[in-house]
């Protein structure tokens, strides 16, 4: 594997990720000024799936037909223009915050769908680039929130990050010879091919559970951040928690990048560890004791480790199955998880007063995933 290519892919993903963190934290910070009700935070997670799902399935199908690099360039350009616009405006209403965040997230979702479909087009070693993507995500979890706090103070720097990503990507496009797997199937036949695959249906169910539990946990972390006494401000508490989750993700990504053969063996224990995190949140919100605060922070690292293990594992599974329809496959998974996220977050926002019970529910459904992962491993052996 070309180390220079891995470094460039990592850098693009990292710079885009910082931009996404900046837009997200900026929105969170302003919403916190307007209100402390969780339903308004839930809308941040709800509005993104409603619009990005339709765009991702269409662009996913078209990019499998060819010109994948152009679609990635288009998504990067959209994010750059949003950041450029945001640098010259000031939020004065919740409506404007949601509009800016939604448009940016449409482009960001497209990029996240297309970047995984790029992997089979440039290499046969999927795990290493997937690990590079996940390492980028992990480093962003550690440093992204902190860098975003700086960008909030120096907002005119933010558009330069996307501009740099565009330039690096154009450089890669000139250097790399893409392996073309142009799909000759119609939209309906591709959809049928994807949904009739037994492994894809199982992966979809795992994604559905991860998304449901993850949506509830994301909302709960906001409430934990509001009650934390680790730092002075809410947004700083939120940043610290995500940084610790990112530290765990970084450890997992480095491990898989160095020894990709351990990935299948880590998927099952990773799933078990993941189911413990909602319980840790439950115990902290219940007691708010010093012991549970530090216990929650420690388990946050394990949560990041487990989450990245499963992300790399499932992404590699899909790439191996649908080498010629990767974008469409990831777009389909995106729709499944987004619809689930919208429903879950809307209900959770309304029932936010019962967040402790929702954490118990999250832990239980995540535990179910251990049986599904075990079954997925058995399918792979046959």
N, C-alpha and C positions, 0 to 999 in steps of 0.2 A: 504494500500500500504506500502510495506517495505521501510522505509526511508533510510536504508543503501543501498538498491539496487538503489534507485533514486539517491543517492549521488554518487555511483560508476559509474552509467550511465552518470551522469552529468560530472564527472571528466574525464572519457574516452573521451567524446565528446569535452570537453574543451581543453584537451591536444592536441588532433588531430587538433582542430581548430586553436590553436596557431601555430602549425606546418604549417598549410595551409596558415595562414596569413604571416608567415615568408617567405615561398617560394614565395608567391605572391608579397609581398612588396620588397623582394630582387630583383625579376625580374623587377618590376616597376622602382626601383631605378637605376638599370643598364641600362634599356632602356632609361631612362631620360638622362643618360650620352651620349648615342649614338645619340639620336634624340628627338625633341619635337613635331614631327608630330603625330596626333591622330591615323592615320591608323596603325601605329606600335603598339600602345596600344590596338587597336581593335583586333589585331591578338592574343593577350593574351586570350581574351574571345572567339575568334573564334576557335582556335586550340583544346581547351579542348573538346567542343561538338563533333567535327568530329570523334574523336577516342573513347571517353568514352561512347557514345550512343550505339554502337555495343556491347561493352563489357558488359554494364549494362543490356541489354535485355537478353543476353545469360546467364549471371550469375544469373539474377533475376529469370529466368525460372528454372534453375537447383537448386537454393536454395529453391524454393517452393517445389521441390521434396524431399528435406531433406538436412541435414548437413549445415544448415544456419550458425551455429557458425564457421564452418571451413572456409567458404567463407569470413566471416568478418575477421577472423584471417589472411587469405591470403591478404586481402586488407591492413590491418594494417602492415603486414610484408613488402609489396611492398613499402609503404610510408617510413618505417624505413630505408630500403636499399637506397632509393633515397636521404634521408637526410644524411645518412652516406657517400654516394658518394659525395654529394654536399659540405660536410665539408672539403673535401680534394682537391677541384678543385677551379679554379678561372675563372669567365666568361670572355671570350675575344672576343666573337662574339654574334650577335643577334640570330644566328641559334642555338647555344648551349643553350642559355636562353630558347628558345621556346621548345627545345627537353626535357630539364629537367622539365619544367613546365607542358608539355603535359603528360609525363609519370606519374608524381606525381598526376596530376588531374584525370587521368584514375582511379587510386587506390582510390583517395578521393571521386570521383563520385560513385564508387562501394559501398564504405562504406556508403555514404549518402542514397543510394537506400536501402541497406540492413538493416540499423539501424531502419528504420521505419517499415520494415517487421518483425523485431525482436519483436516489441511491442505486437502484438496479441499472440505471442508464449509464453510470460512470464506473461501476466496479462490481465484482462478483463476491466481495467480502462485505456483507451487509452489516454484521455486528459492529465492526470498528467505526464506521461512519455513524451508525445509530448511537454508539457509545459517545462519539464526539458531539452529537446533537444533545445527548442527555447530560454530558459534562458541561456543555454550554448552559443548559437549563440549571444545573446544579450550582455552577459558579455564579449565575445570575441570582439564584435564590440567596446566596451568601452575600454577594456584593451589590446586586441589582437594586434592592431597596435603599441601601445607603447611598449609592451613586445617584439614584433617583431623587433623593432628598436634596442632593447638591444641584441637580438639574432644575428642581423646582425653584431654586434661588437664581439659577443661571439658565433660564429657559431658552435663550437664543442659541445655546450650544446644541440642544437636542436635535434639530434638523440635520446637523452635520454628521450625526451618527448614521442616519439613513442614507445620506449622500455617500458616505464612505462605504457602506454596504453595497450600494449600487455599483460603485466603481470596482470593488473587489469581485463582485459577481460577474460583471462584464469581462473582467480579466480571466476568470475561470472559464467562462464560455468560449473564449478564444483559445485557451490552452487545452481544454478537454475535448476529446472526440466522443460524442454521445453515442451510446449503443441504442439504436432505434428498435423499439418493440411496438410499432404502430398497430393499434387495434383495428381490425376490420369488422368488428361486430357493431350492430346498431345499439342505441342506448338501452332499449328494452332487453335485447339478448345479453348484453353485458350485465345488466341488473339481475337477470335470471341466472346467469352463470355464477355470479357472486353469491346470491342467496341460496342456491342449491348446494353449495359447498358445505359439507358437514362441519369442517373445522372453522370456517368463517362464522357460521351460526353460533358455534360455541364461544368463539372469541367475542362476538357481538354481545352475547349474554354476560360475559365477564366484564366487558366495557360498560354495559348498562349498569351493572351493580357497582363498579368502581365510580362511575359518574354520579349515581344517586347518593352514595355514601360521601363521596368527595364534595358534592355540592352542599350537603348538610354540614360537613366539617368546615368548609370555607366560611360559611355563615357563623358557625360557632367560634371560629378563631377571631372573627371581628369582635364578638362579645367578650372573649377572653382578653383581647387587646384593650378593650375599654375598662376592664376590671383589674388589669395588671398594674403592679407597682414597681416594675423593674426600671423603667425610664420615666421621664417627665411627661411626654406626650403620647397620645393614642397612636399616631402614625409611626412613631419611633418604636413603640412596643410591637406593633404589627410587623415592622421591618425586622426586628430582632428575631421574632418567632420564625418568620420565613427564611431568615438567614441560617438558622439552625437546621431547618428542613433541607435547605440547599446544601449544607455541609454533608449531611447523610447521602444526598443524591450524588455529590461529587465523589465520595468514597466508592459508591456502587459503580459509577461510570468509569472511574480509573481501573477498578478491578476487572470489569468486563472488557475494557480496552486492552488490558495486558493479558488477561486469561479468559478469552471468550468461551472456552469449553466449559466453564463453571456455570454458565447462564441457566441451562435447564435444571440443574441441581438446586439453584438458589430460588427459583420461582415459587416453589411450594412454601418453604420457610418464610420467604418474603411476604407472601400473602397472609400467613399467620401473624407476623409482626404488624402488618398493616391494620389488622382487625383490633389491635390493642389501643390504637391512637384515640378513637372516639371515647373509649373508657377513661383514658388519661384526662381528656377534656372534661368528661362528666365529673370525675373526682375533684378536679381543680375548681370547676364552677360550683360544685356542691360545698366544698370546704374553704376554698381560697386560702389554704394554709401555706406556710413557707415550704414545708416538705413537699406538698403536692405541686407547688410552683416549680421547684427545681426538678421534681420527677417528670412533670409535663415537658420541661425544656429538654431533658435527656431523651425522652421518648420521641420528641420532635425530630431528633437526629435519626433515630431508627425508622421513623415514618418516611423520611426522605430517602433513606437507603432502600427500603422495601418498594416504595413507589417507582423509583427509577429502574430497579430490577424488573418489575412487571412491565413497565413501559417499553424497555428495550426488548424484552422477551416477546411481547405481543406484536410489536412493530416488525420484528424479524420474521415471525411466523407469517404475517400477512405478505411481506415482500417475497418470501419463498413460494407462497401459494400462487400469487397473482403477479408474476413478474411483468406481464404485458398489460395489466390493468390496475397498476398500483394506485394511481391517483384516484380513480373511480372507487377503488376499495376503501381507501382512507377517507374519501369524501362520504361514502356510505356510513362508515363507522362514526364519522363526525356528526352526521344527521341523527343517527341513533342516540348517541351520547347527548347531543344538544337538546333534542326533544325531551329526553329524560331529565336533563338539567333544568329546563324551563318549568316543567311540571313540578319537580321536586322543590325547586327554590321558591316557586310561587306559594306552594303549600307551607313550606318551612317559614317563609316570611310572615304568613298569616298566623302560623302556630309558633312564632318565635318565643312566646312565653313558656313553651314546653320544650325548650332546647335540650334540657337534660334527658328527657324521654327520647328525643330524636337521636341523641348520641348512643343510647342503648340500642336503638333500632339500627343505626349505622354499623355498629360493631357486629351485630348478629348477621346482617346481610353480607358483610365483608367476610365473615367466617364461612359462609356458604361458598364463597369463591375458592376456598381451599379444595373442595371436592371437585369443582369445575376445572381448576388447574391440574389436578391429579388426572382427571379424565383426558384433558388436552395432551398431557405427556404420554398417556397410553395410546392415543390416536397416532402420535408421532412415531411410536415404536412399531406399530403395525405396518 
